[in-house]
Amino acid sequence: MRMRRRNWMMRRGGGGRGRTSSGVLVTALCFLLMAGSAAASSAPYKSGGAGATTSVIKGTTASIEAFPWLAHVTYLGKAEGFECSGTVVAPRLVLTAGHCAVAESGRVLDPSRYRVVTGLADLKQLTPDRVSTVVQVLVNPSYEPSKNLNDAALLVLAAPVAALPIALPAPGDEALLSGGTPISIAGWGLTSGAATKAPTVLRWGETVIQDSAYCREKARKVTPFYSAASQLCAIAPPKFEVGACHGDSGGPAVAVRSDGVPVEVGIISMVGPECKTDIPGVEARVDQAAPWISSWIAAVETGAPAPPVVTPPLVHLPPLTFKAAEYLAYIGLSNAFRGHFTHGRFKEIGCRRLAREKVKCSVFWYLAGSIYSGTTTVYYSLPREGALWNMRYRIRKVAAGCWLRRGSAKRCPGTLYYR
């Protein structure tokens, strides 16, 4: 990564970016314009929506018989309604992600606003007997919302459901968590990072758990706080086409024991920006939450003493440093523009702070006779949008000759990319 970033220069405290003050850069651009550059195609990378990167999640439709424990979770909040997935772990308990159970502040969400559908793959065929209400929301006591670690929660249903519960990891299942283990992921999430409407039919795909060294390196594109002690990461080689997306949060990552029993080893927690499937997805380790889950199964289903209910801490998002903002902006622009950014030359950035967890940067690069310039805003947030960090950008591409003559991209005709 360091080699690729050698031209990615940081200029802190910068504001808007117009004509560069560097005579060397202007001279170099003039030379390139006269000689012509063959570094990359001059055609911009365009995707399904306003320059945003999309990646179709190439799963296939699934029957409820194949995934009998799958649950569709809807929160009907006035301010923040959303959809997640989950699994039935007992007749009255549905396991989902912790971030599907708390508000942006960290406050536990109102149980009366949840609707849980079980025993059904196609939501268009929904009937009242498939819908359950929730009477209590239980958040994993180890959940750290500011870093999205130990990302698990339980929804206590008002009445038992007939769906078959999925098995949890047990002693002796350690091999299921090791690198190279194939896992199935399933849910009702979006099939593309640019999609605005989720499918109504359950979908599934297969990915592969990676070793902890790979995850520590690659999962930084999803979260800077990756922890092998509480998380797994998985990707789908060799084509890297399958992955989870928004709405799949809380759904299962399922491995299969040697005796053929499916076991939920992970809870879908975070995905790459724009649901990029060549970036590993991050799952919360179920084995770490299994003792807590089992104690609540015993309490709800057999009347055993209930464990203490722990209120999660309020969210205090960590400060976003300029160094981290530069790194994340590089990743975000690489995802959005691919070779049209990574092959670019004379990359520059100037950042200023908007808030403790939000930084805005002006960016600039040159490629194949064109200047790309604009701004990116990088910020930390709860992973309702998929990753623990996210980015918005507004980039304008203009002819370098016009930029040199007029001194500003705003004075030249061009193409606007934004997200």
C-alpha positions as CSV (number, residue, x, y, z in Angstrom):
1,M,0.0,0.0,0.0
2,R,2.9,2.4,0.8
3,M,4.3,1.9,-2.7
4,R,1.0,2.7,-4.3
5,R,0.6,5.8,-2.2
6,R,4.0,7.4,-2.8
7,N,2.5,10.3,-4.8
8,W,-0.5,10.8,-2.4
9,M,0.7,14.0,-0.7
10,M,-1.0,15.4,2.4
11,R,-1.4,19.2,2.9
12,R,-3.2,19.8,6.2
13,G,-5.3,22.8,6.7
14,G,-6.1,23.3,3.0
15,G,-9.3,24.7,1.9
16,G,-10.8,24.6,-1.6
17,R,-8.4,23.7,-4.4
18,G,-8.0,25.8,-7.5
19,R,-4.8,26.2,-9.6
20,T,-1.8,24.6,-8.0
21,S,0.9,26.8,-6.7
22,S,3.5,24.3,-7.8
23,G,5.4,25.4,-10.9
24,V,6.8,21.9,-11.2
25,L,3.3,20.4,-11.4
26,V,2.2,22.9,-14.1
27,T,5.4,22.2,-16.1
28,A,4.9,18.5,-15.8
29,L,1.3,18.8,-16.9
30,C,2.2,20.8,-19.9
31,F,4.8,18.2,-20.9
32,L,2.3,15.4,-20.6
33,L,-0.3,17.3,-22.6
34,M,2.2,17.8,-25.4
35,A,3.5,14.3,-25.4
36,G,0.3,12.5,-24.7
37,S,-0.1,10.0,-21.8
38,A,-0.9,6.4,-22.3
39,A,-1.0,5.6,-18.5
40,A,-4.7,4.6,-18.7
41,S,-7.8,4.9,-20.7
42,S,-9.2,8.4,-20.8
43,A,-12.8,7.1,-20.4
44,P,-14.0,7.6,-16.9
45,Y,-15.2,4.7,-14.8
46,K,-19.0,5.1,-14.7
47,S,-21.4,2.9,-12.8
48,G,-25.1,2.6,-12.2
49,G,-25.5,5.9,-10.3
50,A,-23.8,9.3,-10.5
51,G,-20.3,7.9,-10.4
52,A,-20.8,5.6,-7.4
53,T,-19.2,2.2,-7.5
54,T,-21.6,-0.7,-7.6
55,S,-21.0,-4.4,-7.1
56,V,-23.7,-6.9,-7.7
57,I,-23.9,-9.4,-4.9
58,K,-24.1,-12.5,-7.0
59,G,-26.0,-14.8,-4.7
60,T,-28.9,-16.9,-5.7
61,T,-32.5,-17.2,-4.4
62,A,-33.0,-19.6,-1.6
63,S,-36.0,-21.6,-0.2
64,I,-36.9,-21.4,3.5
65,E,-36.4,-25.2,3.6
66,A,-32.7,-24.6,3.0
67,F,-32.5,-21.9,5.7
68,P,-35.4,-22.7,8.0
69,W,-34.0,-20.5,10.8
70,L,-33.7,-17.3,8.8
71,A,-35.7,-14.2,10.1
72,H,-36.4,-10.9,8.4
73,V,-36.3,-8.0,10.9
74,T,-37.9,-4.6,10.3
75,Y,-37.8,-1.6,12.6
76,L,-40.6,0.9,12.0
77,G,-38.9,3.9,13.6
78,K,-40.2,7.4,12.9
79,A,-36.7,8.8,12.5
80,E,-34.7,5.7,11.4
81,G,-36.6,2.8,10.0
82,F,-34.4,0.0,8.7
83,E,-34.3,-3.7,7.8
84,C,-31.9,-6.4,9.0
85,S,-31.7,-10.1,9.0
86,G,-31.5,-12.6,11.8
87,T,-31.7,-16.2,12.9
88,V,-34.0,-18.1,15.2
89,V,-31.9,-19.6,18.0
90,A,-34.9,-20.7,20.2
91,P,-38.7,-20.6,19.7
92,R,-38.9,-17.1,21.2
93,L,-35.4,-15.7,20.5
94,V,-34.0,-14.2,17.3
95,L,-30.3,-13.4,17.1
96,T,-29.3,-10.3,15.1
97,A,-26.5,-7.7,15.0
98,G,-26.1,-5.3,17.9
99,H,-26.2,-2.3,15.6
100,C,-29.6,-3.5,14.5
101,A,-30.7,-3.0,18.1
102,V,-29.4,0.4,19.0
103,A,-29.9,4.0,17.8
104,E,-27.1,6.2,16.6
105,S,-26.7,7.5,20.1
106,G,-26.3,3.9,21.5
107,R,-29.8,3.9,23.0
108,V,-31.6,0.5,22.9
109,L,-34.4,0.7,20.4
110,D,-38.1,0.4,21.2
111,P,-39.1,-3.3,21.0
112,S,-42.7,-2.5,20.1
113,R,-41.5,-1.1,16.7
114,Y,-40.0,-4.3,15.5
115,R,-41.7,-6.8,13.2
116,V,-40.0,-10.2,12.7
117,V,-41.0,-12.6,9.9
118,T,-40.0,-16.3,10.1
119,G,-40.8,-19.4,8.1
120,L,-41.0,-17.5,4.8
121,A,-38.5,-16.9,1.9
122,D,-40.6,-14.6,-0.3
123,L,-41.9,-11.6,1.6
124,K,-44.6,-11.0,-1.1
125,Q,-46.3,-14.1,0.3
126,L,-46.5,-12.6,3.8
127,T,-49.4,-13.6,6.0
128,P,-50.2,-12.4,9.5
129,D,-49.3,-15.7,11.1
130,R,-45.7,-15.3,9.9
131,V,-45.2,-12.0,11.7
132,S,-44.0,-11.8,15.3
133,T,-43.8,-8.8,17.6
134,V,-41.0,-8.2,20.0
135,V,-41.3,-7.6,23.7
136,Q,-37.7,-7.1,24.7
137,V,-34.4,-6.1,23.1
138,L,-31.3,-7.6,24.6
139,V,-27.9,-6.2,23.6
140,N,-24.7,-8.3,24.1
141,P,-23.1,-6.9,27.3
142,S,-19.7,-7.0,25.5
143,Y,-21.0,-4.9,22.5
144,E,-18.8,-1.8,21.9
145,P,-20.9,0.4,19.6
146,S,-18.2,3.0,19.0
147,K,-16.0,0.2,17.4
148,N,-18.7,-2.2,16.5
149,L,-17.0,-5.1,18.3
150,N,-19.0,-8.1,19.7
151,D,-21.9,-7.0,17.5
152,A,-24.8,-9.2,18.7
153,A,-28.3,-8.7,20.1
154,L,-31.3,-10.9,20.9
155,L,-35.0,-10.1,20.1
156,V,-37.4,-11.7,22.5
157,L,-40.6,-12.6,20.6
158,A,-44.1,-12.2,22.1
159,A,-44.9,-15.9,21.2
160,P,-42.9,-18.9,20.1
161,V,-42.5,-19.6,16.4
162,A,-42.3,-22.9,14.6
163,A,-39.1,-22.2,12.8
164,L,-36.3,-24.7,13.4
165,P,-33.5,-23.0,15.6
166,I,-29.9,-23.0,14.3
167,A,-27.1,-24.6,16.2
168,L,-24.6,-22.4,18.0
169,P,-20.8,-23.1,18.2
170,A,-19.9,-25.7,20.8
171,P,-16.7,-27.0,22.3
172,G,-14.9,-28.8,19.6
173,D,-16.1,-26.5,16.8
174,E,-12.9,-24.4,16.8
175,A,-11.9,-25.7,13.4
176,L,-15.0,-24.1,11.9
177,L,-13.6,-20.7,12.6
178,S,-10.2,-21.3,10.9
179,G,-9.1,-19.8,7.6
180,G,-10.2,-21.7,4.6
181,T,-13.6,-22.8,6.0
182,P,-16.4,-22.2,3.5
183,I,-19.5,-20.5,4.9
184,S,-22.9,-19.7,3.6
185,I,-24.3,-16.2,4.1
186,A,-28.0,-15.4,3.6
187,G,-30.4,-12.5,3.9
188,W,-32.8,-10.1,2.2
189,G,-30.2,-7.3,1.7
190,L,-29.6,-5.2,-1.4
191,T,-28.1,-7.0,-4.4
192,S,-25.9,-4.0,-5.3
193,G,-24.3,-1.1,-3.4
194,A,-26.2,1.3,-5.7
195,A,-29.6,-0.4,-5.4
196,T,-32.4,1.5,-3.6
197,K,-34.8,-1.4,-3.2
198,A,-34.1,-4.7,-1.5
199,P,-35.3,-8.0,-3.0
200,T,-38.4,-9.7,-1.5
201,V,-36.9,-13.2,-1.9
202,L,-34.3,-14.6,0.4
203,R,-30.8,-14.9,-1.2
204,W,-27.7,-16.8,-0.3
205,G,-24.1,-17.2,-1.4
206,E,-20.9,-18.9,-0.3
207,T,-17.7,-17.1,0.9
208,V,-14.6,-18.4,2.7
209,I,-13.3,-17.4,6.2
210,Q,-9.8,-15.9,6.0
211,D,-6.9,-16.2,8.5
212,S,-6.4,-13.5,11.1
213,A,-3.3,-12.0,9.4
214,Y,-5.3,-11.4,6.2
215,C,-8.2,-10.0,8.1
216,R,-6.1,-7.6,10.1
217,E,-4.6,-6.2,6.9
218,K,-7.6,-6.2,4.5
219,A,-10.5,-5.5,6.9
220,R,-9.0,-2.1,7.6
221,K,-11.0,-1.1,4.5
222,V,-14.1,-1.8,6.5
223,T,-13.1,-0.9,10.0
224,P,-9.9,0.4,11.6
225,F,-10.8,-1.5,14.8
226,Y,-10.7,-5.1,13.5
227,S,-10.3,-7.6,16.3
228,A,-9.6,-11.3,15.6
229,A,-10.8,-12.0,19.2
230,S,-14.4,-11.0,18.4
231,Q,-14.6,-10.9,14.6
232,L,-14.1,-13.1,11.5
233,C,-13.7,-11.9,7.9
234,A,-14.6,-13.7,4.8
235,I,-14.4,-13.2,1.0
236,A,-15.2,-15.3,-2.0
237,P,-12.1,-16.2,-4.1
238,P,-11.2,-16.6,-6.9
239,K,-13.7,-14.2,-8.6
240,F,-14.6,-12.2,-5.5
241,E,-18.2,-11.7,-6.7
242,V,-20.2,-12.8,-3.7
243,G,-20.8,-10.8,-0.6
244,A,-23.3,-9.3,1.8
245,C,-24.9,-5.8,1.5
246,H,-27.1,-3.4,3.4
247,G,-30.1,-5.3,4.9
248,D,-28.1,-8.5,5.4
249,S,-26.7,-7.2,8.8
250,G,-27.6,-9.6,11.6
251,G,-27.9,-12.5,9.2
252,P,-25.9,-15.7,9.6
253,A,-22.5,-16.9,8.4
254,V,-23.0,-20.7,8.5
255,A,-20.4,-23.4,8.5
256,V,-21.2,-27.1,8.4
257,R,-19.9,-29.7,10.9
258,S,-18.5,-33.0,9.7
259,D,-21.8,-34.6,10.7
260,G,-23.7,-32.3,8.4
261,V,-25.1,-30.0,11.1
262,P,-25.1,-26.3,10.1
263,V,-23.7,-24.0,12.8
264,E,-23.9,-20.2,12.9
265,V,-20.3,-19.2,13.4
266,G,-20.7,-15.5,12.5
267,I,-23.2,-12.6,12.5
268,I,-23.0,-10.4,9.4
269,S,-21.7,-7.2,10.8
270,M,-20.0,-4.9,8.2
271,V,-19.3,-4.9,4.5
272,G,-17.0,-2.9,2.3
273,P,-17.8,0.6,1.1
274,E,-20.5,0.4,-1.7
275,C,-20.8,-3.3,-0.8
276,K,-17.6,-4.1,-2.7
277,T,-17.2,-7.8,-2.8
278,D,-13.4,-7.7,-3.4
279,I,-13.1,-6.4,0.2
280,P,-13.8,-8.9,2.9
281,G,-17.0,-8.8,4.9
282,V,-16.7,-8.7,8.7
283,E,-18.8,-11.0,10.9
284,A,-19.1,-11.0,14.7
285,R,-17.9,-14.3,16.2
286,V,-20.9,-16.2,17.6
287,D,-18.7,-18.4,19.8
288,Q,-17.8,-15.4,21.8
289,A,-21.5,-14.5,22.4
290,A,-22.6,-18.2,22.7
291,P,-22.5,-18.4,26.6
292,W,-24.6,-15.2,26.8
293,I,-27.1,-16.4,24.1
294,S,-27.4,-19.8,25.8
295,S,-28.1,-18.2,29.2
296,W,-31.0,-16.2,27.7
297,I,-32.3,-19.3,25.9
298,A,-32.5,-21.0,29.2
299,A,-34.1,-18.0,30.9
300,V,-36.8,-17.5,28.2
301,E,-37.5,-21.1,27.3
302,T,-37.1,-23.0,30.6
303,G,-37.5,-20.3,33.3
304,A,-33.9,-20.3,34.4
305,P,-32.7,-17.2,36.2
306,A,-32.3,-14.3,33.7
307,P,-28.8,-12.8,33.2
308,P,-28.4,-9.2,34.1
309,V,-29.6,-6.8,31.4
310,V,-26.7,-4.5,30.5
311,T,-27.4,-1.2,28.8
312,P,-24.8,-0.6,26.1
313,P,-22.6,2.5,26.6
314,L,-23.5,5.6,24.7
315,V,-21.8,6.0,21.4
316,H,-18.7,8.1,21.5
317,L,-17.2,7.8,18.0
318,P,-13.4,8.0,18.0
319,P,-11.6,11.1,16.7
320,L,-10.8,10.8,13.0
321,T,-7.1,11.8,12.5
322,F,-5.9,13.5,9.4
323,K,-3.6,10.5,8.7
324,A,-6.6,8.1,9.0
325,A,-8.8,10.4,6.8
326,E,-6.1,10.4,4.1
327,Y,-5.9,6.6,4.1
328,L,-9.7,6.2,4.1
329,A,-10.1,8.8,1.3
330,Y,-7.5,6.9,-0.8
331,I,-9.4,3.6,-0.3
332,G,-12.8,5.3,-1.0
333,L,-11.6,7.0,-4.2
334,S,-9.9,3.7,-5.3
335,N,-13.2,1.9,-4.8
336,A,-15.2,4.6,-6.6
337,F,-12.8,5.4,-9.6
338,R,-10.6,2.2,-9.6
339,G,-7.8,2.6,-12.1
340,H,-8.9,6.1,-13.0
341,F,-7.7,7.1,-9.6
342,T,-5.0,4.5,-8.7
343,H,-3.2,5.1,-12.0
344,G,-3.5,8.9,-11.7
345,R,-0.5,11.1,-11.2
346,F,0.3,14.2,-9.0
347,K,-2.2,13.2,-6.4
348,E,-2.7,15.8,-3.7
349,I,-5.0,16.2,-0.7
350,G,-5.7,19.0,1.8
351,C,-7.8,18.3,4.8
352,R,-9.7,20.4,7.4
353,R,-11.8,19.2,10.4
354,L,-15.6,19.4,10.4
355,A,-16.1,17.5,13.6
356,R,-14.3,15.2,16.0
357,E,-15.2,12.2,13.8
358,K,-15.5,14.0,10.4
359,V,-12.9,15.4,8.1
360,K,-13.3,17.1,4.7
361,C,-10.5,17.0,2.2
362,S,-9.9,18.7,-1.2
363,V,-8.4,16.3,-3.7
364,F,-6.7,16.5,-7.0
365,W,-5.1,14.2,-9.5
366,Y,-4.2,14.0,-13.2
367,L,-4.8,11.1,-15.7
368,A,-4.6,10.8,-19.4
369,G,-5.1,14.5,-20.3
370,S,-7.8,15.1,-17.6
371,I,-7.8,16.8,-14.2
372,Y,-9.9,15.3,-11.4
373,S,-10.5,17.7,-8.5
374,G,-13.1,18.2,-5.8
375,T,-13.8,17.2,-2.2
376,T,-14.3,14.2,-0.1
377,T,-15.8,14.0,3.4
378,V,-14.7,11.0,5.5
379,Y,-16.5,10.2,8.7
380,Y,-17.0,7.5,11.3
381,S,-20.6,6.4,12.1
382,L,-22.5,3.3,13.3
383,P,-22.5,0.8,10.5
384,R,-26.1,1.3,9.4
385,E,-24.5,2.1,6.0
386,G,-22.4,-1.0,6.0
387,A,-18.9,0.1,7.2
388,L,-17.8,1.8,10.4
389,W,-16.5,4.6,8.2
390,N,-18.0,6.1,5.1
391,M,-17.2,8.8,2.6
392,R,-19.1,11.3,0.4
393,Y,-17.4,12.9,-2.6
394,R,-17.9,15.4,-5.3
395,I,-15.3,15.2,-8.0
396,R,-15.2,17.1,-11.3
397,K,-13.3,15.8,-14.3
398,V,-12.2,18.5,-16.9
399,A,-9.6,18.7,-19.7
400,A,-6.2,19.5,-18.3
401,G,-5.6,22.1,-21.1
402,C,-8.7,24.0,-20.1
403,W,-7.7,23.8,-16.4
404,L,-4.3,25.3,-17.3
405,R,-5.7,28.1,-19.4
406,R,-8.5,29.1,-17.0
407,G,-7.0,28.1,-13.7
408,S,-10.0,26.4,-12.2
409,A,-12.1,23.3,-12.9
410,K,-15.3,25.4,-12.3
411,R,-14.5,27.4,-15.4
412,C,-14.3,24.4,-17.6
413,P,-16.9,22.0,-19.1
414,G,-16.6,18.6,-17.6
415,T,-18.2,15.6,-15.9
416,L,-19.4,15.6,-12.3
417,Y,-19.2,12.5,-10.1
418,Y,-20.7,12.6,-6.7
419,R,-22.0,10.3,-3.9
